[in-house]
Amino acid sequence: MSNINTVIRSIVAVRSVIPEDAFTATTLGTRREGSGVVIRENGLVLTIGYLITESEEVWLTRNDGHIVPAHALAYDQESGFGLVQALAPLDLPALDFGNASKANIGDPVVLADGIGQFVQANIVAKQEFAGYWEYLLDEAIFTTPAHPSWGGAALVDADGKLLGIGSLRLQMSHGGEVADINMAVPIDLLPPILDDLLNRGRVNKPPRPWLGAFSAESNGDVVVMSVAEGGPAAEAGLRQGDIISEVRDGEVEGLADFYRKVWKSGPAGAEIPMRVLRNGREAWLRVKSADRNSFLRKPHLQ
């Protein structure tokens, strides 16, 4: 690829501090560390949103160790992207965007973090991804070998252009072998929403209905692993171990289908009837959905 050292200059370490009473403090921690990518010369940094959600302090560290205070500008729940603005000059070049939709399975890529570590990898899959936290990507990018510090890392193509932002480390079994892989959010999701995030702090459309249920797919069934304390699912009586079989009058066919049915049920605040199987018995619950952002602390300037 083009000079990796040139690319690495545009990647910074991201460190954030979250209040102990924040909604996400127990699940994501109060001190979060990862990476971010400079996408504008004025010090605008793109990262993965969970690093900065509800942060009261954000610090960016360049490769040479220089530390700059920053402000969490926005977190987009749908894509998972987060934006951070440096509050002092970063003096770093911006990384150009590539085209994730044109990247192919087998293509060589580099996943690089904010402290200069990088992994030379290949794209092994481009496919739908449903996350247990009510998250869905139509086409996520999966790469191997995995980078040990993937959160907010830059996925870069052979031309040194940004293809995506590192989000997860997962395991994939293939032909009896188990491999560690990284999932990246494709950069193509950012340009259509960037102006909204910069000008409004959020995308200019109604928020999706949120349940506060952490679910997994098991043999095609959607099983509740846990519920967010004080969230809509908990208030409606949804419990760990419940199997969600219908939403309104539609049978649920896997986790991605479950999310799509919920999101089509109306705006945040809509009441969503669900049929659940609990200890072999069926019951209908009515979950009054919410806007997930209403549970989160808002970004504020220092």
TABEL-V87500 format. One record per residue. N is the residue number from 1. RES is the residue in one small letter. PSI is psi in radians with two decimals (* if undefined). Layout:
N&RES&PSI ; N&RES&PSI
//
This chain:
1&m&3.01 ; 2&s&2.89 ; 3&n&2.00 ; 4&i&-0.54 ; 5&n&-0.57 ; 6&t&-0.74 ; 7&v&-0.80 ; 8&i&-0.51 ; 9&r&-0.56 ; 10&s&0.04 ; 11&i&2.32 ; 12&v&2.74 ; 13&a&2.44 ; 14&v&2.24 ; 15&r&2.31 ; 16&s&2.67 ; 17&v&2.28 ; 18&i&2.40 ; 19&p&2.55 ; 20&e&-0.43 ; 21&d&0.18 ; 22&a&2.66 ; 23&f&-0.64 ; 24&t&0.07 ; 25&a&-0.73 ; 26&t&-0.57 ; 27&t&-0.64 ; 28&l&-0.13 ; 29&g&2.88 ; 30&t&-0.20 ; 31&r&2.06 ; 32&r&2.42 ; 33&e&2.46 ; 34&g&-2.53 ; 35&s&2.97 ; 36&g&2.85 ; 37&v&2.26 ; 38&v&2.11 ; 39&i&-0.12 ; 40&r&2.60 ; 41&e&-0.32 ; 42&n&0.15 ; 43&g&0.36 ; 44&l&2.22 ; 45&v&2.30 ; 46&l&2.31 ; 47&t&-3.02 ; 48&i&2.37 ; 49&g&-0.53 ; 50&y&-0.30 ; 51&l&-0.48 ; 52&i&-0.02 ; 53&t&2.17 ; 54&e&0.34 ; 55&s&2.51 ; 56&e&-0.27 ; 57&e&2.45 ; 58&v&2.36 ; 59&w&2.41 ; 60&l&2.36 ; 61&t&2.16 ; 62&r&2.93 ; 63&n&-0.51 ; 64&d&0.10 ; 65&g&-0.11 ; 66&h&2.26 ; 67&i&2.36 ; 68&v&2.34 ; 69&p&2.68 ; 70&a&2.97 ; 71&h&2.30 ; 72&a&2.00 ; 73&l&-0.79 ; 74&a&2.67 ; 75&y&2.09 ; 76&d&1.99 ; 77&q&-0.62 ; 78&e&-0.85 ; 79&s&-0.59 ; 80&g&0.01 ; 81&f&2.60 ; 82&g&2.57 ; 83&l&2.40 ; 84&v&2.40 ; 85&q&2.13 ; 86&a&2.41 ; 87&l&0.06 ; 88&a&2.80 ; 89&p&2.25 ; 90&l&-0.52 ; 91&d&0.82 ; 92&l&2.57 ; 93&p&2.65 ; 94&a&2.55 ; 95&l&2.32 ; 96&d&2.62 ; 97&f&2.43 ; 98&g&-2.86 ; 99&n&1.74 ; 100&a&-0.55 ; 101&s&-0.41 ; 102&k&-0.09 ; 103&a&2.49 ; 104&n&2.69 ; 105&i&2.34 ; 106&g&-0.34 ; 107&d&2.43 ; 108&p&2.41 ; 109&v&2.93 ; 110&v&2.35 ; 111&l&2.05 ; 112&a&2.44 ; 113&d&-3.10 ; 114&g&-0.02 ; 115&i&0.33 ; 116&g&0.01 ; 117&q&2.42 ; 118&f&2.68 ; 119&v&2.22 ; 120&q&2.16 ; 121&a&-3.11 ; 122&n&2.63 ; 123&i&2.18 ; 124&v&-0.29 ; 125&a&2.64 ; 126&k&1.86 ; 127&q&2.98 ; 128&e&2.49 ; 129&f&2.18 ; 130&a&2.11 ; 131&g&2.61 ; 132&y&-0.27 ; 133&w&0.56 ; 134&e&1.01 ; 135&y&2.43 ; 136&l&2.23 ; 137&l&2.33 ; 138&d&-0.62 ; 139&e&1.62 ; 140&a&2.83 ; 141&i&2.27 ; 142&f&2.33 ; 143&t&2.69 ; 144&t&2.62 ; 145&p&2.84 ; 146&a&2.59 ; 147&h&2.34 ; 148&p&-0.46 ; 149&s&1.47 ; 150&w&-0.41 ; 151&g&1.95 ; 152&g&0.04 ; 153&a&2.74 ; 154&a&2.19 ; 155&l&2.06 ; 156&v&2.44 ; 157&d&-3.10 ; 158&a&-0.34 ; 159&d&0.09 ; 160&g&0.35 ; 161&k&2.63 ; 162&l&2.10 ; 163&l&-0.45 ; 164&g&3.12 ; 165&i&2.26 ; 166&g&2.36 ; 167&s&-0.74 ; 168&l&2.83 ; 169&r&2.23 ; 170&l&3.05 ; 171&q&2.43 ; 172&m&2.29 ; 173&s&2.36 ; 174&h&2.01 ; 175&g&0.66 ; 176&g&-0.21 ; 177&e&2.50 ; 178&v&2.19 ; 179&a&2.50 ; 180&d&2.31 ; 181&i&2.77 ; 182&n&2.54 ; 183&m&2.32 ; 184&a&2.53 ; 185&v&2.16 ; 186&p&2.42 ; 187&i&-0.40 ; 188&d&-0.36 ; 189&l&-0.27 ; 190&l&-0.87 ; 191&p&-0.69 ; 192&p&-0.35 ; 193&i&-0.08 ; 194&l&-0.80 ; 195&d&-0.73 ; 196&d&-0.79 ; 197&l&-0.66 ; 198&l&-0.67 ; 199&n&-0.53 ; 200&r&-0.28 ; 201&g&-0.05 ; 202&r&2.85 ; 203&v&2.45 ; 204&n&1.20 ; 205&k&2.79 ; 206&p&2.44 ; 207&p&2.62 ; 208&r&2.61 ; 209&p&2.39 ; 210&w&2.43 ; 211&l&-0.49 ; 212&g&0.62 ; 213&a&2.30 ; 214&f&2.01 ; 215&s&2.71 ; 216&a&2.76 ; 217&e&2.26 ; 218&s&1.95 ; 219&n&0.68 ; 220&g&-0.24 ; 221&d&2.55 ; 222&v&2.00 ; 223&v&2.29 ; 224&v&2.11 ; 225&m&-0.70 ; 226&s&2.96 ; 227&v&2.59 ; 228&a&2.23 ; 229&e&2.22 ; 230&g&-0.02 ; 231&g&3.01 ; 232&p&-0.75 ; 233&a&-0.74 ; 234&a&-0.75 ; 235&e&-0.54 ; 236&a&-0.13 ; 237&g&0.20 ; 238&l&2.44 ; 239&r&2.79 ; 240&q&2.34 ; 241&g&-0.28 ; 242&d&2.44 ; 243&i&2.13 ; 244&i&1.99 ; 245&s&-0.45 ; 246&e&2.57 ; 247&v&2.15 ; 248&r&-2.03 ; 249&d&0.40 ; 250&g&2.31 ; 251&e&2.42 ; 252&v&2.19 ; 253&e&1.25 ; 254&g&2.98 ; 255&l&-0.80 ; 256&a&-0.71 ; 257&d&-0.69 ; 258&f&-0.85 ; 259&y&-0.78 ; 260&r&-0.68 ; 261&k&-0.72 ; 262&v&-0.81 ; 263&w&-0.41 ; 264&k&-0.04 ; 265&s&0.03 ; 266&g&-3.11 ; 267&p&2.98 ; 268&a&2.33 ; 269&g&-0.30 ; 270&a&2.53 ; 271&e&2.23 ; 272&i&1.94 ; 273&p&2.42 ; 274&m&2.46 ; 275&r&2.19 ; 276&v&2.62 ; 277&l&2.11 ; 278&r&2.07 ; 279&n&0.72 ; 280&g&-0.05 ; 281&r&2.58 ; 282&e&2.53 ; 283&a&2.66 ; 284&w&2.30 ; 285&l&2.63 ; 286&r&1.97 ; 287&v&2.10 ; 288&k&1.79 ; 289&s&2.98 ; 290&a&2.99 ; 291&d&2.03 ; 292&r&-0.65 ; 293&n&-0.43 ; 294&s&-0.29 ; 295&f&-0.17 ; 296&l&2.58 ; 297&r&2.45 ; 298&k&2.58 ; 299&p&2.50 ; 300&h&2.54 ; 301&l&2.49 ; 302&q&*
//
